[in-house]
């Protein structure tokens, strides 16, 4: 018999401004402890030295994580020109160097090659799986890691600032699966001067942005108290990129049992939608002939501290 996980049955989102020096999983563990939550997970890994928006889901909101990981995201990052590293960031060992430095105009021109539908090879030190093993584990063991190129859609990539001839601050808006470190590495190659990421910060992800983010210090200051729930955001915010419909009390009861239910919405046959009843999300599913056929059903709870 499996062990029952202790903690509160709570559902919702917490938007954290992740500090440098912690893995995304470590942040989730700290937050889950502070909220005394039974279940939690994050929607998109940030590298340990990266900062910025980390969306953490509790309880039933974990069922909406795919809609955030698939969403468009925005990053601000600083490139150091003149060297490339084995990790494609400042934590790695320098493997190539150059005395060349690009002009602003050359950077802007080079960025054009990374717009729209592109392919990129993830960094060797990444969480990509190769024959069941993480690439970074193989790379640390000294193995020559061969990673297949992946498709990425880059909506926008602009030069924001040029603090010095050695550095440039860029901002990128892209789809799922983008590696900023790969962009920095490949841009350096295109410009003929090499490059790697010096700083990386995620500004927003899907419907979430840093305006509503809290720090770990804030979370820890209210740990295990009723006041901590002030930071919790509704489960429904993770679904705002999908068409929204409503159902009635009878429909909500049917959905709780995994059955199709009447849905009031203007949508096309087969569209993926979500429906609510009395302001609470009930399910995500496909719209067919006036009904939602549920794929994910939400049994929301709001267990309070004693």
C-alpha positions, 0 to 999 in steps of 0.5 A, a space after each residue: 500500500 502506498 504512503 498517503 502524502 500529508 498536507 492540505 488539499 489546496 488548489 491554485 497558483 503561486 507566482 514566485 520571483 525565483 532567486 538565483 542559486 536554487 533549482 526550480 524543484 528546490 523552490 517548489 519544495 520550499 513553497 510546498 512546505 510553507 503552504 503545507 500543501 499536499 501536491 505542488 509542481 512548477 510550469 517550466 524549469 528555470 536554470 539554477 542561476 536564472 531568476 524571474 517568473 516561476 509559476 507553481 501549481 497546487 492541487 487540482 491546478 497541477 492539471 492545468 500545468 500543460 497550458 502554461 508550459 505550452 504558452 508563449 514566454 518572455 525572457 530578458 538575458 545578457 550575453 557576454 561576447 568573446 567566449 563560448 563555454 561548455 554549458 553555454 552560460 557563465 558557470 561553464 568552462 571556456 572552450 572558444 574565445 575571440 577578440 572580435 566584438 560586434 557593433 550594435 548594427 551587426 547584433 540587430 542584423 544577426 538577430 534576424 536569423 533567429 526569428 520565426 520558425 527556427 531549429 536549435 540544438 539544446 545545450 549539452 548541459 540540459 535536462 534533455 533525455 538521451 536514451 533515458 538519461 539526462 544530457 547534463 549527467 552524460 556531459 558531466 561524465 565526460 561523454 560526447 553528447 549528441 542532441 538532435 535539433 528541435 523546432 522553436 517559434 521565436 515571436 520577437 528577439 530584440 536588442 534592449 541595451 548595450 552596457 559595454 562592447 563585451 555585453 548586450 541585453 536582449 529580450 526574447 518572446 518565444 514558444 515552448 521548448 526554447 533554450 536561451 543559452 542556445 540562442 546566445 551560443 548560436 548568435 555568437 557563432 553567427 557574429 563570429 565572436 562567440 558568446 554565452 549567457 551571463 544573466 537570464 530572467 523570465 519576465 512572463 509566461 502565458 497569463 502570468 507575469 512578474 507584477 503578481 510575483 512574490 519572493 521566497 522571503 515573503 512566502 517563508 515569512 508567512 509559512 504555516 500560517 493562514 496569512 500565506 493564502 493571500 498569495 494564492 491565485 485561482 486555478 482558473 488563471 491557468 486556463 485563460 488562453 482557452 475558450 471559456 464556457 459555462 454549465 449548470 448545476 446538473 452539468 457540473 454534477 455530470 462532469 464530476 463523474 467524468 461524463 459529458 455535460 451541457 456547455 454554453 459557449 460559442 465554439 467550433 466542433 472539436 475545440 478545446 475549451 474549459 467550463 465553469 459553474 458558479 465561478 469555479 472551473 469544472 473541466 477541460 475538454 472538447 466541445 461537441 454538439 453543445 456539450 463538453 466532453 471532459 479530458 480533465 475534471 477539477 475537484 477543487 478544494 480550499 482546506 484552511 488552516 485550523 
